[in-house]
Amino acid sequence: MTLGYVADTAATAGTIFGMGLWWAAGLALLIAGLRRRSASGKQSEALPPGYAAQNPDPAYPGQPGSPGLPPDSAYSPPPPPRRSRGTVMIVLGVVFLVLGVFAVLGAVTNRGGSFSSTSGPVVGNCYYNSGPKTDAVYFKPLDCANPDAIYQYVAAAGADGTCPDSKGGNETEYTLVTEASGKYCYEANLIEGDCYQPVTASTLAHVGCNSAASGVVKVVKRVDGEANATCPPGVGALSFPQTPRTYCLVAAGNQ
C-alpha cells in the first residue's frame, strides 16, 4: 500500500470566485456611498428655498425679515443638514473589502497544508486532510487519538527527496508532501481494529468496517516501536522505520 504523493497547491476556482464577490460588493458599496455623501454635501451648501426672499439685504429696512418687523415674519434658520445616508454604504463597503482580504489570507494559509510555508509541520503531531477527497492536501492539526488524524509527521525529506525508508515519490510508504518550504514525510496513524478506505492512490479515509466500498482494509494489529514486525500468515504488512511502527492489514471482507 503506497501512500506517497505530491500536494496540489493550486487554489480552487470556487475560492477565487468567492473572494471576487466580496471585493466587488465592497468596492461597489464604497463608491456608491462616497457619491451619495458628496451629493449630500453639495445640497447642504446650497441656500434653502425661500431663503433669499426671507432675508434680503438688511441695509434696506421695511422688507420681510428686517429689524422692527413682527416676530412672525422674522427669519427662521434652516434645520441642520441630515447625516449623509452614504455613511452606511461606506462602512459596509469597507467591511466587505476587509472580509475579502481575510478570505485571501485564509486561502493562502490553507493551500497545500495547515502549516505556514515558512514554519512547516511539527514532528510527532498528527494531521487530517480537511480538503476534498482528492490528491490535494489541506492538512489540519488534530489530536493523534482522533480516528481522522490519519497522518503523523516524522521527518523532512532528504536532499534527494526521499523519506526515512530511503524511497521517494510513489515508492515510499510514507505520505510525501511538497510545500514551498520543503518536502515532508508523514507516516500512517491508524487505529487497531478500525477500517480505512483508499480514496485515491495517495489518500486514505477512516470508514466503518461494514462499508460496502471497495478496497477497505482493516487494521488487525498495530505494533509501535518496531519496524518490520511479523504479521500472521496471509496478512499484509505496512511498516515504517521512523518512527518505528508496523501495521498488519487484511481486506475488510476477508476477516
Buried (B, 14 or more C-beta within 10 A) or exposed (E): BBBBBBBBBEBBEEBEEBBEEBBEBBBBBBEBBBEBBEEBEEEEEEEEEEEEEBBBEEEEEEBEBBEEBEEEEEBEEEEEEEEBEBEEBBEBBBBBBEBBEEBBEEBEEBBBBBBEBEEBBEEEBBBBBEBEEEBBBBBBBBEEEEBBBBBBBBBBBEEEBBBBBEBBEEBBBBBBBBBEBEBBBBBBBBBEEBBBBBBEEBBBBBBEBEBEEEEBBBBBBBBEEEBEBEBEEEBEBBBBBBBBBBBBBBEBEEE
